[in-house]
Amino acid sequence: MGAAGFGIVSVVAFVVLAFFTIVFMASRYKRCPSDKVLVIYGRVEKGRSSKTIHGGGAFVWPLIQDYAYLSLTPITISIPLENALSLQNIRINVPSTFTVGVSTTQEIMSNAAERILRLPQNAIEEMAKEIIFGQLRLTVASLTIEQINQDRESFLEAIRRNVEPELNKIGLQLINVNITDITDASEYISSIGKKAASEAINQAKVDVAEQSKLGAIGEANAIREQEIKVAEAMAAAEIGRKTADANQRQRVQEQEAQAVQGENTANANIAKYNAELEIQRAKANADSEKGKKTAEADQRIFVQEQEASAVKGENTSKASIADYNAELEVKRAAALKQAEVAKYEAQVAIQQAVYKAEQERLRAEEVVRQEIEKNKIEIAAEAEAEKTRREAQGVADGILAKYKAEAEGTLKLLEAKAEGYQKLVESVGGDAQAASTLLMIEKLEELVA
């Protein structure tokens, strides 16, 4: 029981010791905020008086080490520098404002840890002010007033080159320099400003006059160029218009000539087609009439043959031959009539087409030479063609009417005979032999008479 109790006590003691050890170790681990620098001093690395850390943390050993913080907050210092002697031995006033702060560069942080770690802020400001005053006077003494006043960038760069190395020695860095104003008791800078202003005004007047002159010259040149361009444009437009009119007239004449030529060709083709159509129509009519007449002639020949067979005599044969010859003459006359009419009409149509083609050709040539004469020739040609056509049509109609009347008379005569023969056959009761006997008797009576 005693051994067990001792074991429990040992475990508890170990746990308590471990807990306090962890708490102690945690309390000695120091973290560094971002706006501060952690300075560990005491027993640090050999050859160094302190260790500086920005960001992160470090373990601070008890008894042999301690720590402190340096603030990185910027410090604004007003420098009312007056009567600083320039390179020209003219005293000027350069009131300015400097912004400084502890640097985060390792070497400069070590300088700050050594020189301003325990100093209050006002002491740090006073130390920095003295350094800035001295270096600013040194900078002004190395420059002329013109360099200081006219080239502020170079002036500020010179201040930075002289001031910042001295501030680095105490662990500070120069963040910003703002020159409030630059003046002098002798009003040298003011005179320079007045001179510059006067020169600027005079130069501005010269520039204005020069620009006015250039403007007047440019305006005159612009007006002249505008007038030239307008004249050129008007001339080009007139040339283009005349060229377009000429091209248009040429195209119109070409199109009219093509139209006339096409119309002539079309008229010739139409006339040729009409002539061929009339010839074919005449041939068809002739063939039709020929077939009809042939059929009628065959019918009559059959009747005559029957008559000749019934009479059985020379007189009957002669009568049949006479009838046949008469019918043949009728057919010949009809065919000749149709052929002559068709031929005449075809010749008339061809002559009309040729005449029209010639007239159109002449009219096309006349169009090119003179538009007014073209119209007159067209009217005259059309009137003449119409007259010729009507005369030819009248002649053709007369011939056609004559032959048509003759053919119709012959046809009616033959139809009357056929009708008489048919009635004769019907009157004897359809006996063709008896009808033939009667016809023979009739022919004998005519012969005897």
C-alpha positions in Angstrom: 0.0 0.0 0.0 2.8 2.3 0.7 4.5 1.5 -2.6 1.3 2.1 -4.5 0.8 5.5 -2.8 4.3 6.5 -3.5 3.8 5.6 -7.2 0.7 7.7 -7.4 2.5 10.7 -5.8 5.4 10.3 -8.2 3.1 10.4 -11.2 1.2 13.4 -9.9 4.4 15.2 -9.1 5.7 14.5 -12.6 2.5 15.7 -14.2 2.5 18.9 -12.1 6.2 19.5 -12.9 5.6 19.0 -16.6 2.6 21.3 -16.5 4.5 24.1 -14.9 7.4 23.5 -17.2 5.2 23.9 -20.2 3.6 27.1 -18.7 6.9 28.5 -18.0 8.3 27.8 -21.4 5.2 29.3 -23.0 5.5 32.4 -20.9 9.1 32.8 -22.1 8.3 32.5 -25.8 7.8 36.0 -27.0 6.0 36.9 -30.2 6.7 40.0 -32.2 3.8 42.2 -33.5 4.1 43.5 -37.1 4.4 47.1 -35.9 7.2 46.4 -33.5 10.8 45.1 -33.4 11.6 42.5 -30.7 15.0 43.1 -29.1 16.5 40.3 -27.1 19.5 41.3 -25.1 21.8 39.6 -22.6 23.6 36.4 -23.5 23.0 36.2 -27.2 25.3 35.2 -30.1 29.0 35.8 -29.6 30.1 39.3 -30.7 26.7 40.8 -30.6 25.0 42.8 -27.8 21.5 42.1 -28.9 19.3 40.1 -31.2 16.5 41.9 -33.3 13.5 40.2 -34.7 10.7 41.6 -36.9 7.8 39.2 -37.3 7.6 35.7 -35.9 8.9 35.1 -32.3 11.8 33.7 -30.2 12.4 32.0 -26.8 13.8 34.2 -24.1 15.9 32.3 -21.6 15.3 33.3 -18.0 18.0 34.9 -16.0 20.5 35.2 -18.9 18.2 37.0 -21.4 15.6 39.7 -21.4 13.6 41.5 -24.1 12.1 44.8 -25.1 10.2 46.3 -28.1 11.0 49.1 -30.5 7.9 50.7 -32.1 7.8 51.1 -35.9 5.3 53.9 -35.8 6.5 56.8 -38.1 7.6 60.0 -36.4 6.8 63.4 -38.0 9.3 66.1 -37.3 8.9 69.8 -38.2 12.1 71.5 -39.3 11.7 75.3 -39.4 15.1 76.0 -41.0 15.8 79.7 -41.3 18.7 81.8 -42.6 20.5 78.8 -44.2 23.4 80.0 -46.3 23.2 78.9 -50.0 26.1 78.4 -52.4 25.7 82.1 -53.5 26.0 83.3 -49.9 22.3 84.2 -49.9 20.4 83.2 -46.8 17.1 81.4 -47.4 14.4 79.9 -45.3 13.5 76.3 -46.0 10.7 75.2 -43.6 10.0 71.5 -44.1 8.6 68.3 -42.6 10.4 65.0 -42.2 8.9 61.7 -41.5 11.2 59.1 -40.0 10.9 55.7 -38.3 12.8 52.6 -37.1 14.1 50.6 -40.0 13.4 46.9 -40.5 16.8 46.3 -42.2 18.8 44.0 -39.9 21.9 46.1 -39.5 19.9 49.3 -39.0 17.6 47.5 -36.5 20.8 46.6 -34.5 21.8 50.2 -34.4 18.4 51.2 -33.1 18.6 48.5 -30.4 22.0 49.8 -29.3 21.1 53.6 -29.4 17.4 54.3 -28.9 16.0 51.1 -27.2 15.2 52.7 -23.9 14.8 56.3 -25.1 11.4 58.0 -24.9 9.9 59.3 -28.2 10.6 63.0 -27.5 14.2 62.2 -27.0 14.3 60.2 -30.3 12.6 63.2 -32.1 15.1 65.7 -30.6 18.1 63.5 -31.6 16.7 63.1 -35.2 15.9 66.8 -35.4 19.5 67.8 -34.7 20.8 65.4 -37.3 18.3 66.7 -39.9 19.0 70.4 -39.2 22.7 69.9 -39.7 22.4 67.8 -42.9 19.8 70.2 -44.3 22.0 73.2 -43.9 24.8 71.2 -45.5 22.6 70.4 -48.4 21.5 74.0 -48.9 25.1 75.3 -48.7 26.0 73.0 -51.7 23.4 74.3 -54.1 22.5 77.6 -55.7 19.1 79.2 -55.2 18.2 78.4 -58.8 19.0 74.7 -58.3 17.0 74.6 -55.1 14.0 76.5 -56.4 13.8 75.2 -60.0 14.7 71.6 -59.6 12.9 70.4 -56.5 13.4 66.7 -57.3 17.2 67.1 -57.4 17.0 69.1 -54.2 15.0 66.4 -52.4 17.3 63.7 -53.7 20.3 65.6 -52.3 18.6 65.9 -48.9 17.9 62.2 -48.9 21.6 61.4 -49.8 22.8 63.6 -46.9 20.2 63.0 -44.2 19.4 59.3 -44.5 22.9 57.8 -43.8 23.2 59.9 -40.6 19.7 58.7 -39.5 20.7 55.1 -40.2 23.5 55.4 -37.7 20.9 55.7 -34.8 18.6 53.0 -36.3 16.2 55.3 -38.2 15.3 55.6 -41.8 14.0 58.6 -43.8 10.4 57.9 -45.0 9.4 61.2 -46.5 10.5 64.8 -47.0 8.1 67.7 -47.6 9.5 71.1 -48.4 6.8 73.6 -47.2 8.2 76.7 -48.8 11.5 78.4 -49.9 11.9 82.1 -49.2 14.7 84.6 -48.6 14.9 88.0 -46.9 16.4 89.8 -49.9 13.5 88.7 -52.1 15.9 87.2 -54.6 13.6 84.2 -55.2 10.7 86.6 -55.7 12.7 88.6 -58.2 13.5 85.4 -60.0 9.8 84.6 -60.0 8.9 88.0 -61.4 11.6 87.8 -64.0 10.4 84.3 -65.0 6.8 85.6 -65.0 7.7 88.5 -67.2 9.7 86.3 -69.6 6.8 83.9 -69.6 4.3 86.7 -70.4 6.5 88.1 -73.1 7.1 84.6 -74.5 3.4 83.9 -74.3 2.7 87.1 -76.3 5.3 86.1 -78.8 3.8 82.7 -79.0 0.3 84.1 -79.4 1.5 86.4 -82.2 3.4 83.6 -83.8 0.4 81.3 -83.5 -1.9 84.0 -84.8 0.4 84.5 -87.8 0.6 80.8 -88.4 -3.2 80.6 -87.9 -3.7 83.3 -90.5 -1.3 81.7 -92.9 -2.9 78.3 -92.3 -6.3 79.7 -92.8 -5.3 81.4 -96.0 -3.6 78.2 -97.2 -6.7 76.2 -96.2 -9.0 78.5 -98.0 -6.8 78.4 -101.1 -6.6 74.6 -101.0 -10.3 74.5 -100.5 -11.0 76.7 -103.5 -8.5 74.6 -105.6 -10.1 71.4 -104.4 -13.6 72.7 -105.0 -12.6 73.9 -108.5 -11.0 70.5 -109.2 -14.1 68.7 -107.9 -16.4 70.8 -109.9 -14.3 70.3 -113.0 -14.1 66.5 -112.4 -17.9 66.5 -111.8 -18.5 68.3 -115.0 -16.2 66.0 -116.9 -17.8 63.0 -115.3 -21.3 64.3 -116.1 -20.4 65.0 -119.7 -18.7 61.6 -120.0 -21.7 60.0 -118.4 -24.0 61.8 -120.8 -21.9 60.8 -123.8 -21.7 57.2 -122.6 -25.4 57.2 -122.0 -26.2 58.6 -125.5 -23.8 56.0 -127.0 -25.5 53.2 -125.0 -28.9 54.5 -126.0 -27.9 54.6 -129.7 -26.4 51.2 -129.5 -29.4 49.8 -127.8 -31.7 51.4 -130.3 -29.6 50.1 -133.2 -29.7 46.6 -131.6 -33.4 46.9 -131.0 -34.0 48.0 -134.6 -31.8 45.1 -135.8 -33.6 42.7 -133.6 -36.9 44.0 -134.8 -35.8 43.7 -138.4 -34.7 40.2 -137.8 -37.9 39.4 -136.0 -40.0 40.9 -138.7 -38.1 39.0 -141.4 -38.5 35.8 -139.5 -42.2 36.5 -139.0 -42.6 37.2 -142.7 -40.7 34.1 -143.6 -42.7 32.1 -141.2 -46.0 33.5 -142.4 -45.0 32.8 -146.0 -44.1 29.2 -145.2 -47.3 28.9 -143.2 -49.4 30.2 -146.1 -47.6 27.9 -148.5 -48.2 24.9 -146.2 -51.8 26.1 -145.8 -52.2 26.4 -149.5 -50.7 23.0 -150.0 -52.9 21.5 -147.4 -56.0 23.1 -148.9 -54.9 22.0 -152.3 -54.4 18.4 -151.1 -57.7 18.5 -149.3 -59.5 19.9 -152.3 -57.6 17.4 -154.5 -58.7 14.5 -152.3 -62.3 15.7 -152.3 -62.3 16.2 -156.1 -60.6 12.8 -156.6 -63.3 11.2 -154.5 -66.0 13.0 -156.4 -64.3 12.1 -159.7 -64.1 8.5 -158.7 -67.8 8.5 -157.9 -68.6 10.1 -161.2 -66.3 7.7 -163.0 -68.0 4.8 -161.4 -71.4 6.2 -162.6 -70.0 6.9 -166.0 -68.6 3.4 -166.2 -72.0 2.0 -165.2 -73.6 4.2 -167.9 -71.0 3.1 -170.4 -71.6 -0.5 -169.5 -75.3 -0.1 -169.9 -75.3 1.6 -173.2 -72.5 -0.5 -174.5 -71.9 1.9 -177.3 -69.3 4.3 -178.6 -71.5 7.3 -177.9 -71.9 6.4 -174.2 -68.1 5.9 -174.0 -67.5 9.3 -175.5 -69.9 10.8 -173.1 -68.1 9.2 -170.2 -64.8 10.4 -171.6 -66.2 13.9 -171.9 -67.5 13.8 -168.3 -64.1 12.6 -167.1 -62.3 15.2 -169.1 -64.5 17.9 -167.6 -63.9 16.7 -164.1 -60.2 16.5 -164.7 -60.2 20.0 -166.0 -62.0 21.1 -162.9 -59.4 19.4 -160.7 -56.6 20.9 -162.7 -58.1 24.3 -162.5 -58.6 24.1 -158.8 -55.1 22.8 -158.1 -53.6 25.5 -160.4 -55.7 28.1 -158.7 -54.5 27.1 -155.3 -50.9 26.8 -156.4 -51.0 30.2 -158.1 -52.7 31.8 -155.1 -50.2 30.3 -152.6 -47.3 31.2 -154.9 -48.5 34.7 -155.3 -49.1 35.2 -151.6 -45.7 33.8 -150.8 -44.0 36.1 -153.3 -45.9 39.0 -151.8 -44.9 38.1 -148.3 -41.3 37.6 -149.2 -41.2 40.9 -151.1 -42.8 42.6 -148.1 -40.2 41.0 -145.7 -37.3 42.0 -148.0 -38.7 45.5 -148.3 -39.3 45.8 -144.6 -35.8 44.5 -143.9 -34.2 47.0 -146.3 -36.3 49.8 -144.9 -35.4 48.8 -141.3 -31.7 48.7 -142.2 -31.9 52.1 -143.8 -33.8 53.3 -140.8 -31.1 51.9 -138.4 -28.4 53.8 -140.3 -30.5 56.9 -140.3 -30.9 56.6 -136.5 -27.2 57.0 -136.0 -27.1 60.0 -138.3 -30.2 61.9 -137.4 -33.0 61.1 -135.1 -35.6 63.3 -136.7 -35.1 61.9 -140.2 -35.3 58.4 -138.8 -38.9 59.1 -137.6 -39.8 60.4 -141.0 -38.4 57.4 -142.8 -40.1 55.1 -140.4 -43.4 56.7 -141.0 -42.9 56.7 -144.8 -41.7 53.1 -144.8 -44.5 51.9 -142.6 -47.1 53.7 -144.8 -45.5 52.3 -148.0 -45.4 48.8 -146.5 -49.0 49.0 -145.4 -50.0 50.2 -148.9 -48.1 47.4 -150.6 -49.5 44.9 -148.2 -53.0 46.1 -148.7 -52.6 46.1 -152.5 -51.1 42.6 -152.5 -53.8 41.4 -150.2 -56.4 42.9 -152.5 -54.9 41.2 -155.6 -54.6 37.9 -153.7 -58.1 38.2 -152.4 -59.4 38.9 -155.9 -57.7 35.9 -157.4 -58.7 33.7 -154.6 -62.3 34.8 -154.9 -62.3 34.2 -158.6 -61.0 30.6 -158.4 -63.1 30.0 -155.4 -66.2 31.0 -157.2 -65.3 28.8 -160.2 -64.6 25.9 -158.0 -67.8 26.4 -156.1 -69.8 26.5 -159.4 -68.2 23.4 -160.7 -68.7 21.7 -157.3 -72.4 22.7 -157.3 -72.8 21.4 -160.8 -71.3 18.0 -159.9 -73.2 17.8 -156.7 -76.5 18.5 -158.7 -75.6 15.7 -161.2 -74.8 13.3 -158.4 -78.0 14.2 -156.6 -79.9 13.7 -159.9 -78.3 10.3 -160.5 -79.1 9.3 -157.0 -82.7 10.3 -157.4 -82.9 8.5 -160.8 -81.7 5.3 -159.2 -84.2 5.8 -156.3 -87.0 6.4 -158.9 -86.5 3.0 -160.5 -86.6 1.3 -157.2 -82.8 1.1 -156.7 -82.2 -0.7 -159.9 -78.9 0.6 -161.2 -79.4 -1.2 -164.6 -82.7 0.5 -165.2 -81.2 3.8 -164.3 -78.3 3.2 -166.7 -80.8 2.4 -169.5 -82.6 5.6 -168.8 -79.4 7.6 -168.9 -78.4 5.9 -172.1 -81.8 6.8 -173.7 -81.2 10.4 -172.6 -77.8 10.5 -174.1 -79.1 9.0 -177.4 -81.7 11.6 -177.6 -79.0 14.3 -177.2 -76.9 12.7 -179.8 -79.8 12.4 -182.2 -80.8 15.9 -181.6 
